[in-house]
């Protein structure tokens, strides 16, 4: 449990740096991220390098005992490089080049840019790779931000054709997989295949899916090239990338496979305003953030680098349940990029920090050290104001720093693990299917995953958000919220499981080639679930279905299916007598999009059936377990009371939590 900060020494006078480093140390910060946007300052002219400022910055931080997370600066290629090689720029879906002037202005498929990114990475790693202060590297910055995964450039078109040839080997196999006979779209050669863009109407969904898979693989390859250089020239350092929230533009599991640590950028207020929450939720949680937005991502990214060792950075292949993960950017105050940017309540920066630790974070790093008085992000708060005075974020970070010192005096806290009994299977490939062919304007597979996750958190259960390739044998409850395609390997794990299993609507409804299974949905799960899906319907706003479950009435909107029971039995019915939820042995299938409260009701029954201890928490209260610690968080406006039901020692806070307060308890033998 360590604190960090994002710092931009190139943006400030050098005579401030020593004071900044000292104040960071005094707050309790141990790690500093630098240089992710510094390419034009490092190399202001082609092959002319200004290393002295970066040398000085690293030594200044090192003198205060601070560890450095050094970044490859490839998210912002300099203007001279763009002018020399304009073909490195991405092209949007309308055929317009995405020009220089902000950031992330490159195409992942550009061979020239790939060479340039390797060149600057090698130069930085050669100079700083063995420096004792450099303990970790971040590759690039926020892959895909500003919708930059997909590029329709000539380079991307060529690379896509090559990718297809490797995948399908011959054009007949592609035509069969895509169903190209439909609308007379059969191809004679891979060189005839273009990106699925600018057509008269909807393009082939299998074509779009492969285009998304290809684009994701380009991100993976780009990242891997940097990782290989850093491992060669800076051995023993942890390698990470800072992923984003509610972003599915590429397969994060594939990128994380090459990393030691998954990190992400946590902005609870911005995400509350920008995504799919209802207007009432956005109002209620405007200044605290929805209680489950940050934790959903904490648990998602904890599932990325499972089995990676913090000692040697190589990543062992054991079956550790807890993966290595960091928060690379923690919101410290108002942001600048949401539709509205509220001021966090006092206490929220401290609460968000402890919430991350409760979910297993090794490091929480604040963005940024000091607010910039210029350029695009001048309205984005930092720990310090731009006049160098402490803002509220600095005060709360310092409070956490003191609390960490107090806690370490009582017990070792740096190697504790999160060990949930609930697994939520999260798959980027399946989510792309939901996005490409939702069949209803408001069908959002990502939202469905979040609502199900949130229901578990409201009943006091810890959750692992895992990939379909994860080991599932140790869980007691497994949920597949939005798995349109289920592989043979995942089917085998589910079939062998002794856990309660809940399948969300549309699970198993497509093949890997984005076709309806020959035996109809749920495809390969038909025998396990004991059902066949005969018809489906998306329902417009204003239409709701009542479902009767064990004497309780649930509500469904957006989506409904008609089931034929084979080996399964009906557990819940629509008001017209149709089966809404089926059960076959340990497997439930949900044939509708349930309201959040209805998901809570159903999943609570499943959790009890799994033998899990359920606690019905107030809407603003969350409880997390980390090793022998239990941490409690009050996101609300009222005093709330929570005490453990077992013998425990109170380490921070108490049984009564003030608004935006936390408590930490230690279980006793």
C-alpha positions as CSV (number, residue, x, y, z in Angstrom):
1,X,0.0,0.0,0.0
2,X,2.0,2.9,-1.3
3,X,1.2,6.4,-2.6
4,X,2.4,8.0,-5.9
5,X,1.9,11.1,-8.0
6,X,2.1,12.1,-11.7
7,X,4.7,14.9,-12.2
8,X,5.7,17.0,-15.1
9,X,9.0,18.6,-14.3
10,X,9.4,19.9,-17.8
11,X,6.4,22.2,-17.2
12,X,7.9,23.9,-14.2
13,X,11.0,26.0,-13.3
14,X,13.9,23.8,-12.3
15,X,14.3,25.7,-9.1
16,X,11.0,24.4,-7.9
17,X,11.9,20.7,-8.4
18,X,13.8,20.1,-5.2
19,X,11.0,21.7,-3.1
20,X,8.4,19.6,-5.0
21,X,10.3,16.4,-4.3
22,X,10.7,17.2,-0.6
23,X,7.0,18.0,-0.2
24,X,6.1,14.8,-2.0
25,X,8.2,12.8,0.5
26,X,6.7,14.7,3.4
27,X,3.1,13.8,2.2
28,X,4.0,10.1,2.2
29,X,4.5,9.7,-1.6
30,X,7.0,7.1,-2.6
31,X,6.6,6.8,-6.4
32,X,6.6,9.5,-9.1
33,X,5.5,9.0,-12.7
34,X,7.2,11.2,-15.3
35,X,7.8,11.8,-19.0
36,X,4.8,10.3,-20.8
37,X,4.3,13.4,-22.8
38,X,7.9,14.7,-23.0
39,X,9.1,13.5,-26.4
40,X,9.4,17.0,-28.0
41,X,11.4,18.2,-25.0
42,X,13.7,15.2,-25.0
43,X,14.2,15.3,-28.8
44,X,13.4,18.9,-29.9
45,X,15.0,18.2,-33.3
46,X,15.5,14.9,-35.2
47,X,18.4,13.1,-33.5
48,X,19.2,16.1,-31.3
49,X,18.6,15.2,-27.7
50,X,18.2,17.3,-24.6
51,X,18.7,14.8,-21.8
52,X,20.1,17.1,-19.2
53,X,16.8,18.3,-17.8
54,X,15.5,14.7,-17.4
55,X,18.8,13.6,-15.8
56,X,18.4,16.5,-13.3
57,X,14.7,15.7,-12.6
58,X,15.5,12.0,-12.0
59,X,18.4,12.8,-9.7
60,X,16.3,15.4,-7.8
61,X,13.6,12.9,-7.1
62,X,16.1,10.2,-6.3
63,X,17.8,12.5,-3.8
64,X,14.6,12.4,-1.8
65,X,14.4,8.6,-1.9
66,X,11.5,8.6,-4.4
67,X,11.1,5.7,-6.9
68,X,10.4,6.7,-10.5
69,X,7.9,5.2,-12.9
70,X,9.4,6.3,-16.2
71,X,7.2,6.4,-19.3
72,X,7.8,5.9,-22.9
73,X,6.7,9.2,-24.5
74,X,5.0,7.6,-27.6
75,X,1.5,9.0,-26.9
76,X,2.6,12.3,-28.3
77,X,4.9,12.2,-31.3
78,X,6.5,15.6,-31.9
79,X,5.5,17.9,-34.7
80,X,8.8,17.5,-36.7
81,X,8.1,13.8,-36.8
82,X,4.6,14.3,-38.1
83,X,5.8,16.7,-40.7
84,X,8.5,14.4,-41.9
85,X,6.1,11.3,-41.9
86,X,2.5,12.5,-42.2
87,X,1.5,8.9,-42.9
88,X,1.9,8.1,-39.2
89,X,-1.4,9.9,-38.5
90,X,-4.6,7.9,-38.1
91,X,-7.6,8.3,-40.4
92,X,-11.2,8.5,-39.1
93,X,-14.2,6.7,-40.4
94,X,-15.1,9.6,-42.7
95,X,-11.6,9.4,-44.3
96,X,-10.3,12.5,-42.6
97,X,-6.8,12.5,-41.3
98,X,-6.6,13.1,-37.6
99,X,-4.1,15.9,-37.4
100,X,-1.4,17.1,-35.0
101,X,-2.6,19.4,-32.2
102,X,-3.6,17.4,-29.2
103,X,-2.4,13.9,-28.3
104,X,-2.6,10.2,-29.4
105,X,-2.1,11.3,-33.0
106,X,-0.7,8.1,-34.5
107,X,-1.9,5.0,-36.2
108,X,-1.0,1.7,-34.6
109,X,-0.5,0.1,-38.1
110,X,2.1,2.7,-39.3
111,X,5.3,0.8,-39.8
112,X,7.2,4.1,-39.7
113,X,5.7,5.0,-36.3
114,X,6.3,1.6,-34.9
115,X,10.0,2.0,-35.8
116,X,10.1,5.5,-34.3
117,X,8.4,4.3,-31.1
118,X,10.9,1.5,-30.7
119,X,13.8,3.9,-31.4
120,X,12.8,6.4,-28.6
121,X,12.0,3.6,-26.2
122,X,15.4,2.0,-26.8
123,X,17.1,5.4,-26.3
124,X,15.4,6.0,-23.0
125,X,15.9,2.5,-21.8
126,X,19.6,2.6,-22.7
127,X,20.1,5.8,-20.8
128,X,17.9,5.1,-17.7
129,X,17.2,1.4,-17.7
130,X,19.7,0.6,-14.9
131,X,19.2,3.8,-12.9
132,X,18.5,2.8,-9.3
133,X,15.7,5.3,-9.0
134,X,13.8,3.8,-12.0
135,X,11.8,0.9,-10.5
136,X,9.0,0.7,-13.1
137,X,8.1,1.7,-16.7
138,X,4.8,2.7,-18.1
139,X,4.3,2.0,-21.9
140,X,2.8,4.9,-23.8
141,X,-0.3,6.4,-22.1
142,X,-4.0,5.3,-22.2
143,X,-4.1,3.3,-25.3
144,X,-7.3,4.1,-27.3
145,X,-8.2,7.3,-25.5
146,X,-10.1,9.7,-27.8
147,X,-11.3,6.8,-29.9
148,X,-7.8,6.0,-31.3
149,X,-7.8,2.2,-31.6
150,X,-9.5,2.2,-35.0
151,X,-7.7,3.8,-37.9
152,X,-8.8,3.6,-41.6
153,X,-5.5,4.5,-43.0
154,X,-3.8,2.8,-46.0
155,X,-1.4,1.2,-43.6
156,X,-4.3,-0.2,-41.5
157,X,-6.0,-1.6,-44.7
158,X,-2.8,-3.4,-45.7
159,X,-2.2,-4.8,-42.2
160,X,-5.8,-5.9,-42.0
161,X,-5.5,-7.9,-45.2
162,X,-2.4,-9.6,-43.9
163,X,-4.1,-10.3,-40.6
164,X,-7.0,-12.0,-42.4
165,X,-4.7,-14.1,-44.5
166,X,-3.0,-15.5,-41.4
167,X,-6.3,-16.1,-39.7
168,X,-8.1,-17.8,-42.5
169,X,-5.3,-19.1,-44.8
170,X,-7.6,-19.0,-47.9
171,X,-10.3,-16.7,-49.1
172,X,-12.9,-19.5,-49.2
173,X,-12.6,-19.9,-45.4
174,X,-13.1,-16.2,-44.9
175,X,-16.2,-16.2,-47.1
176,X,-17.7,-19.1,-45.2
177,X,-16.9,-17.6,-41.8
178,X,-18.4,-14.3,-42.7
179,X,-21.4,-15.6,-44.6
180,X,-20.3,-13.5,-47.5
181,X,-22.8,-15.0,-49.9
182,X,-25.3,-12.7,-48.2
183,X,-25.8,-9.5,-50.2
184,X,-23.4,-10.9,-52.8
185,X,-20.3,-10.0,-50.8
186,X,-18.1,-12.9,-51.8
187,X,-14.4,-12.1,-52.2
188,X,-11.9,-13.6,-54.7
189,X,-8.8,-12.5,-52.8
190,X,-7.7,-11.0,-49.5
191,X,-6.6,-7.9,-51.3
192,X,-10.2,-7.2,-52.2
193,X,-11.2,-6.9,-48.5
194,X,-11.4,-3.3,-47.2
195,X,-12.2,-2.0,-43.7
196,X,-15.9,-2.1,-42.9
197,X,-16.6,1.6,-43.3
198,X,-18.4,4.1,-45.5
199,X,-20.8,1.5,-46.9
200,X,-24.4,2.4,-48.0
201,X,-25.8,0.7,-44.9
202,X,-24.8,-1.8,-42.2
203,X,-21.7,-3.8,-43.0
204,X,-21.3,-7.5,-42.3
205,X,-21.1,-8.0,-38.5
206,X,-18.5,-10.7,-38.8
207,X,-16.4,-8.4,-40.9
208,X,-16.7,-5.7,-38.2
209,X,-15.9,-8.1,-35.5
210,X,-12.7,-9.2,-37.2
211,X,-11.8,-5.6,-37.9
212,X,-12.1,-4.9,-34.1
213,X,-10.0,-8.0,-33.3
214,X,-7.4,-6.9,-35.8
215,X,-7.2,-3.4,-34.4
216,X,-6.9,-4.9,-30.9
217,X,-4.1,-7.1,-32.0
218,X,-2.3,-4.1,-33.4
219,X,-2.4,-2.4,-29.9
220,X,-1.1,-5.7,-28.4
221,X,1.8,-5.8,-30.9
222,X,2.7,-2.1,-30.5
223,X,2.8,-2.5,-26.7
224,X,4.8,-5.8,-27.0
225,X,7.5,-4.1,-29.0
226,X,8.1,-1.6,-26.2
227,X,8.0,-4.3,-23.5
228,X,10.6,-6.4,-25.2
229,X,13.0,-3.5,-25.4
230,X,12.4,-2.5,-21.8
231,X,12.9,-6.1,-20.5
232,X,16.2,-6.3,-22.4
233,X,17.6,-2.9,-21.3
234,X,15.9,-2.4,-17.9
235,X,15.7,-5.9,-16.3
236,X,14.0,-6.4,-13.0
237,X,11.7,-3.4,-13.3
238,X,7.9,-3.7,-13.2
239,X,6.2,-3.0,-16.6
240,X,2.8,-1.5,-16.7
241,X,0.3,0.4,-18.9
242,X,-2.4,2.7,-17.6
243,X,-5.7,1.5,-18.9
244,X,-9.0,3.5,-18.7
245,X,-12.5,3.1,-17.2
246,X,-15.4,1.7,-19.1
247,X,-13.3,1.3,-22.2
248,X,-13.5,-1.8,-24.4
249,X,-11.8,-0.7,-27.6
250,X,-9.1,-3.4,-27.4
251,X,-8.6,-6.6,-25.4
252,X,-7.0,-5.5,-22.2
253,X,-6.3,-9.1,-21.1
254,X,-4.1,-9.6,-24.2
255,X,-2.1,-6.4,-23.5
256,X,-1.8,-7.2,-19.8
257,X,-0.4,-10.7,-20.7
258,X,2.9,-8.9,-21.6
259,X,2.9,-6.7,-18.4
260,X,3.8,-7.3,-14.8
261,X,1.3,-4.8,-13.4
262,X,-2.1,-3.7,-14.7
263,X,-2.8,-0.1,-13.8
264,X,-5.7,2.2,-14.6
265,X,-6.8,5.8,-14.3
266,X,-9.6,6.3,-11.8
267,X,-11.9,9.3,-12.1
268,X,-15.1,8.4,-10.2
269,X,-16.8,11.7,-10.7
270,X,-16.1,11.9,-14.4
271,X,-17.2,8.3,-15.0
272,X,-20.4,8.9,-13.0
273,X,-21.3,11.8,-15.3
274,X,-20.2,10.4,-18.6
275,X,-21.6,6.8,-18.7
276,X,-24.9,4.9,-18.5
277,X,-26.1,5.8,-15.1
278,X,-29.7,7.2,-14.7
279,X,-30.2,10.9,-14.2
280,X,-31.1,10.2,-10.6
281,X,-27.9,8.3,-10.0
282,X,-25.8,11.0,-11.6
283,X,-27.4,13.5,-9.3
284,X,-27.2,11.4,-6.1
285,X,-23.5,10.4,-6.7
286,X,-22.3,13.7,-8.4
287,X,-19.8,14.6,-5.7
288,X,-18.9,11.1,-4.4
289,X,-19.0,9.0,-7.5
290,X,-21.1,5.9,-7.7
291,X,-19.9,3.6,-5.0
292,X,-19.2,0.7,-7.4
293,X,-17.6,2.4,-10.4
294,X,-14.1,2.5,-9.0
295,X,-14.3,-0.9,-7.4
296,X,-15.6,-2.5,-10.6
297,X,-12.4,-1.4,-12.3
298,X,-10.2,-2.3,-9.3
299,X,-11.5,-5.8,-9.5
300,X,-11.3,-5.9,-13.3
301,X,-7.7,-4.9,-13.4
302,X,-6.8,-7.1,-10.4
303,X,-7.8,-10.0,-12.7
304,X,-5.3,-9.0,-15.4
305,X,-1.8,-9.9,-14.2
306,X,-2.6,-12.9,-12.0
307,X,0.4,-14.9,-11.0
308,X,2.9,-12.1,-11.7
309,X,5.6,-11.8,-9.1
310,X,6.5,-8.4,-7.5
311,X,10.0,-9.7,-6.7
312,X,11.5,-10.4,-10.2
313,X,8.9,-8.9,-12.5
314,X,9.0,-11.9,-14.8
315,X,5.6,-13.2,-14.0
316,X,5.4,-16.8,-12.7
317,X,2.7,-19.2,-14.0
318,X,1.2,-20.2,-10.6
319,X,-2.5,-20.0,-9.9
320,X,-2.5,-17.0,-7.5
321,X,-5.9,-15.6,-7.3
322,X,-4.8,-12.0,-6.8
323,X,-3.1,-10.1,-9.6
324,X,-0.8,-7.1,-9.4
325,X,-2.4,-3.8,-10.1
326,X,-2.1,-0.1,-9.4
327,X,-4.1,3.1,-9.8
328,X,-1.9,5.2,-11.9
329,X,-4.1,8.3,-11.9
330,X,-6.4,9.0,-9.0
331,X,-8.8,11.9,-9.3
332,X,-7.7,14.5,-6.7
333,X,-10.5,17.1,-7.3
334,X,-12.6,18.4,-10.3
335,X,-11.6,17.1,-13.7
336,X,-11.9,19.0,-17.0
337,X,-13.2,16.5,-19.5
338,X,-16.7,15.4,-18.3
339,X,-20.0,17.0,-19.4
340,X,-20.0,18.5,-15.9
341,X,-17.1,18.5,-13.4
342,X,-18.3,18.7,-9.8
343,X,-16.2,19.3,-6.8
344,X,-15.6,16.1,-4.7
345,X,-16.9,16.2,-1.2
346,X,-14.2,16.7,1.4
347,X,-13.0,13.2,2.4
348,X,-13.6,11.6,-1.0
349,X,-9.9,11.6,-2.1
350,X,-9.0,9.8,1.1
351,X,-12.0,7.4,0.7
352,X,-11.1,6.6,-2.9
353,X,-7.5,5.9,-1.9
354,X,-8.5,3.4,0.8
355,X,-11.1,1.9,-1.4
356,X,-8.3,1.0,-3.9
357,X,-6.2,-0.5,-1.2
358,X,-9.1,-2.5,0.0
359,X,-9.3,-4.1,-3.4
360,X,-5.7,-5.0,-3.4
361,X,-3.9,-2.0,-5.0
362,X,-0.1,-2.0,-4.5
363,X,0.0,1.7,-5.4
364,X,-2.4,4.7,-5.6
365,X,-0.9,7.5,-7.7
366,X,-2.6,10.9,-7.9
367,X,-3.0,12.9,-11.1
368,X,-1.4,15.3,-10.9
369,X,1.1,17.0,-8.5
370,X,0.2,20.5,-9.4
371,X,-2.6,22.0,-11.5
372,X,-1.3,23.4,-14.8
373,X,-2.2,27.1,-15.4
374,X,-2.1,26.7,-19.1
375,X,-3.2,24.5,-22.0
376,X,-6.0,21.9,-22.4
377,X,-6.0,20.6,-18.8
378,X,-5.8,23.9,-16.9
379,X,-9.2,23.2,-15.3
380,X,-8.1,19.8,-14.0
381,X,-7.2,19.9,-10.3
382,X,-4.0,18.6,-8.9
383,X,-2.8,17.9,-5.3
384,X,-1.5,21.4,-5.3
385,X,-3.0,24.6,-6.8
386,X,-1.0,26.2,-9.6
387,X,0.3,28.8,-7.1
388,X,2.0,25.9,-5.2
389,X,-0.4,25.9,-2.3
390,X,-1.9,22.7,-1.0
391,X,-5.3,21.9,-2.4
392,X,-7.7,19.6,-0.6
393,X,-6.3,16.6,-2.4
394,X,-2.8,17.2,-0.9
395,X,-4.3,17.4,2.6
396,X,-6.2,14.1,2.2
397,X,-3.2,12.3,0.6
398,X,-1.1,13.4,3.6
399,X,-3.8,12.0,5.9
400,X,-3.7,8.7,4.1
401,X,0.1,8.8,4.3
402,X,0.0,9.2,8.1
403,X,-2.7,6.4,8.4
404,X,-0.5,4.0,6.5
405,X,2.4,4.7,8.9
406,X,0.0,4.0,11.8
407,X,-1.3,0.8,10.3
408,X,2.1,-0.6,9.5
409,X,3.1,-0.2,13.1
410,X,0.3,-2.6,14.0
411,X,0.6,-5.3,11.3
412,X,2.2,-6.1,8.0
413,X,-0.1,-4.7,5.3
414,X,1.8,-5.0,2.0
415,X,1.1,-8.6,1.0
416,X,-2.5,-9.1,1.8
417,X,-4.8,-10.7,-0.8
418,X,-8.4,-10.4,-2.0
419,X,-10.0,-13.8,-2.1
420,X,-13.6,-13.6,-3.4
421,X,-15.9,-16.5,-3.8
422,X,-17.8,-14.8,-6.7
423,X,-16.5,-14.6,-10.3
424,X,-17.9,-12.4,-12.9
425,X,-16.7,-13.4,-16.4
426,X,-15.8,-10.4,-18.5
427,X,-14.8,-10.8,-22.2
428,X,-13.9,-8.0,-24.6
429,X,-14.6,-10.1,-27.7
430,X,-18.1,-10.9,-26.5
431,X,-18.7,-7.2,-25.6
432,X,-17.7,-6.3,-29.2
433,X,-20.5,-8.5,-30.4
434,X,-23.0,-6.7,-28.2
435,X,-21.9,-3.4,-29.5
436,X,-21.8,-4.4,-33.2
437,X,-25.3,-6.0,-33.1
438,X,-27.2,-4.9,-30.0
439,X,-30.6,-5.5,-31.6
440,X,-31.9,-2.8,-29.3
441,X,-30.7,0.8,-29.0
442,X,-30.3,0.6,-25.2
443,X,-28.8,-2.9,-25.0
444,X,-25.4,-2.3,-23.4
445,X,-23.4,-5.4,-22.4
446,X,-20.9,-3.3,-20.4
447,X,-23.7,-1.8,-18.4
448,X,-25.1,-5.3,-17.7
449,X,-21.8,-6.4,-16.4
450,X,-21.6,-3.4,-14.1
451,X,-25.2,-3.7,-12.8
452,X,-24.6,-7.4,-11.9
453,X,-21.3,-6.5,-10.2
454,X,-23.0,-3.7,-8.3
455,X,-25.7,-6.0,-7.0
456,X,-23.1,-8.3,-5.4
457,X,-21.3,-5.3,-3.8
458,X,-24.5,-4.1,-2.3
459,X,-24.9,-7.4,-0.6
460,X,-21.4,-7.2,0.9
461,X,-19.8,-9.8,-1.4
462,X,-16.3,-9.4,-2.9
463,X,-16.0,-10.2,-6.6
464,X,-13.3,-11.2,-9.0
465,X,-13.8,-9.9,-12.5
466,X,-12.0,-12.5,-14.6
467,X,-11.3,-13.3,-18.2
468,X,-12.9,-16.4,-19.8
469,X,-9.4,-18.0,-19.7
470,X,-9.2,-17.7,-15.9
471,X,-9.2,-20.7,-13.5
472,X,-12.7,-21.0,-12.1
473,X,-12.5,-24.1,-10.0
474,X,-12.2,-22.3,-6.6
475,X,-15.3,-20.1,-6.9
476,X,-18.7,-20.8,-5.4
477,X,-20.8,-18.6,-7.7
478,X,-20.0,-17.8,-11.3
479,X,-21.9,-15.3,-13.4
480,X,-21.7,-14.7,-17.2
481,X,-23.5,-11.5,-17.8
482,X,-22.9,-10.9,-21.5
483,X,-21.0,-13.8,-23.0
484,X,-22.4,-14.0,-26.5
485,X,-19.8,-16.6,-27.5
486,X,-18.6,-19.4,-25.2
487,X,-15.5,-21.3,-26.2
488,X,-15.1,-25.0,-25.7
489,X,-12.5,-24.4,-23.0
490,X,-14.9,-22.2,-21.0
491,X,-17.7,-24.7,-21.5
492,X,-15.4,-27.4,-20.1
493,X,-14.7,-25.3,-17.0
494,X,-18.3,-24.5,-16.4
495,X,-19.3,-28.1,-16.9
496,X,-16.7,-29.3,-14.3
497,X,-17.6,-26.6,-11.8
498,X,-19.5,-27.3,-8.6
499,X,-20.4,-23.6,-8.3
500,X,-23.8,-22.0,-8.8
501,X,-23.8,-20.5,-12.3
502,X,-26.0,-17.7,-13.6
503,X,-26.1,-17.0,-17.3
504,X,-27.3,-13.6,-18.5
505,X,-29.6,-13.0,-21.5
506,X,-28.0,-13.8,-24.9
507,X,-25.3,-15.9,-23.4
508,X,-24.1,-18.4,-26.0
509,X,-26.2,-16.8,-28.7
510,X,-23.4,-16.5,-31.3
511,X,-20.5,-18.6,-32.6
512,X,-16.9,-17.3,-32.7
513,X,-17.6,-16.3,-36.3
514,X,-20.6,-14.2,-35.2
515,X,-23.3,-16.5,-36.5
516,X,-26.4,-18.0,-34.8
517,X,-25.4,-21.5,-33.5
518,X,-26.7,-24.4,-35.6
519,X,-28.7,-25.7,-32.5
520,X,-29.9,-22.2,-31.7
521,X,-29.0,-20.2,-28.6
522,X,-27.5,-20.9,-26.0
523,X,-25.4,-22.9,-28.5
524,X,-22.7,-25.0,-26.7
525,X,-24.4,-24.3,-23.4
526,X,-27.7,-25.9,-24.4
527,X,-27.1,-29.2,-22.6
528,X,-25.6,-27.5,-19.5
529,X,-28.5,-25.0,-19.2
530,X,-31.2,-27.5,-20.4
531,X,-32.9,-25.0,-22.7
532,X,-33.3,-23.7,-26.2
533,X,-34.0,-20.1,-27.1
534,X,-36.7,-20.0,-29.7
535,X,-37.4,-16.3,-30.1
536,X,-36.0,-13.0,-28.9
537,X,-37.2,-9.4,-28.8
538,X,-35.9,-6.0,-27.8
539,X,-38.4,-3.8,-26.1
540,X,-38.6,0.0,-26.5
541,X,-38.7,2.4,-23.5
542,X,-42.0,2.4,-21.7
543,X,-42.6,-1.3,-22.0
544,X,-41.9,-3.4,-19.0
545,X,-42.6,-7.0,-18.1
546,X,-43.4,-8.4,-14.6
547,X,-41.7,-11.6,-13.5
548,X,-42.8,-13.7,-10.6
549,X,-40.0,-15.3,-8.6
550,X,-40.5,-17.1,-5.4
551,X,-43.4,-14.8,-4.4
552,X,-41.5,-11.7,-5.4
553,X,-42.2,-9.5,-8.4
554,X,-39.3,-8.5,-10.6
555,X,-39.2,-6.1,-13.5
556,X,-37.7,-6.6,-16.9
557,X,-37.1,-4.0,-19.7
558,X,-35.1,-3.8,-22.9
559,X,-34.8,-7.5,-23.8
560,X,-36.9,-10.7,-23.6
561,X,-36.5,-14.2,-24.8
562,X,-38.8,-17.2,-25.3
563,X,-37.4,-20.4,-23.8
564,X,-38.1,-24.0,-24.6
565,X,-37.4,-26.1,-21.5
566,X,-35.5,-29.3,-22.3
567,X,-34.0,-30.7,-19.1
568,X,-34.5,-27.4,-17.2
569,X,-37.4,-26.4,-15.1
570,X,-39.0,-23.0,-14.7
571,X,-38.0,-20.9,-11.7
572,X,-39.7,-17.6,-12.7
573,X,-42.4,-16.7,-15.1
574,X,-43.4,-13.6,-17.1
575,X,-46.9,-12.2,-16.5
576,X,-48.1,-13.9,-19.6
577,X,-46.9,-17.4,-18.5
578,X,-43.6,-17.4,-20.4
579,X,-40.5,-18.8,-18.7
580,X,-38.3,-15.9,-17.5
581,X,-35.7,-17.8,-15.5
582,X,-34.9,-21.5,-15.9
583,X,-32.8,-23.8,-13.7
584,X,-31.0,-27.0,-14.5
585,X,-29.0,-28.5,-11.7
586,X,-26.7,-25.6,-10.7
587,X,-27.3,-23.4,-13.7
588,X,-29.8,-20.6,-14.0
589,X,-30.5,-18.8,-17.3
590,X,-32.1,-15.4,-17.2
591,X,-34.2,-14.7,-20.3
592,X,-34.6,-10.9,-19.8
593,X,-32.9,-7.6,-19.0
594,X,-33.7,-7.2,-15.3
595,X,-33.8,-3.9,-13.4
596,X,-31.0,-3.3,-10.9
597,X,-33.3,-4.1,-8.0
598,X,-34.4,-7.3,-9.7
599,X,-30.9,-8.4,-10.4
600,X,-30.2,-7.9,-6.7
601,X,-33.2,-10.1,-5.8
602,X,-32.2,-12.9,-8.1
603,X,-28.5,-12.8,-7.4
604,X,-29.1,-12.8,-3.7
605,X,-31.0,-16.1,-4.0
606,X,-28.1,-17.5,-6.1
607,X,-25.6,-16.3,-3.5
608,X,-27.5,-18.0,-0.6
609,X,-27.8,-21.2,-2.7
610,X,-24.0,-21.0,-3.1
611,X,-23.6,-20.9,0.7
612,X,-22.3,-17.3,0.8
613,X,-23.0,-15.0,3.7
614,X,-25.1,-12.1,2.4
615,X,-25.5,-8.7,4.1
616,X,-28.1,-6.3,2.8
617,X,-26.1,-3.1,3.0
618,X,-27.4,0.5,2.9
619,X,-27.1,2.0,-0.6
620,X,-24.2,4.2,0.4
621,X,-22.2,1.6,2.4
622,X,-19.6,-0.8,1.0
623,X,-17.6,-3.5,2.7
624,X,-14.4,-5.1,1.4
625,X,-12.1,-7.8,2.7
626,X,-8.4,-7.8,2.2
627,X,-6.6,-10.7,4.0
628,X,-7.4,-10.3,7.7
629,X,-8.6,-6.8,7.2
630,X,-12.2,-5.6,6.6
631,X,-12.6,-2.1,5.3
632,X,-15.9,-0.2,5.4
633,X,-16.8,2.9,3.3
634,X,-19.6,5.4,3.7
635,X,-20.3,7.2,0.4
636,X,-23.4,8.9,1.7
637,X,-24.6,12.0,3.5
638,X,-25.7,10.4,6.7
639,X,-24.0,8.6,9.6
640,X,-24.0,4.8,9.2
641,X,-23.2,2.0,11.6
642,X,-21.4,-1.2,10.7
643,X,-19.7,-3.7,13.0
644,X,-18.2,-7.1,12.2
645,X,-20.1,-10.2,13.3
646,X,-16.9,-11.9,14.3
647,X,-14.2,-11.1,16.9
648,X,-12.2,-8.1,15.5
649,X,-10.0,-5.2,16.5
650,X,-10.7,-1.7,15.2
651,X,-7.7,-0.1,13.5
652,X,-9.1,3.0,11.9
653,X,-12.4,4.8,12.3
654,X,-15.1,3.0,14.3
655,X,-18.5,1.4,14.3
656,X,-20.2,4.7,13.5
657,X,-19.1,6.1,10.1
658,X,-19.5,9.8,9.4
659,X,-20.4,10.8,5.8
660,X,-17.5,10.0,3.5
661,X,-15.6,8.2,6.3
662,X,-13.9,4.8,6.4
663,X,-13.2,2.2,9.0
664,X,-10.7,-0.6,9.1
665,X,-11.1,-3.8,11.2
666,X,-8.7,-6.7,11.8
667,X,-10.1,-10.1,12.4
668,X,-8.8,-11.9,15.5
669,X,-8.4,-15.6,16.2
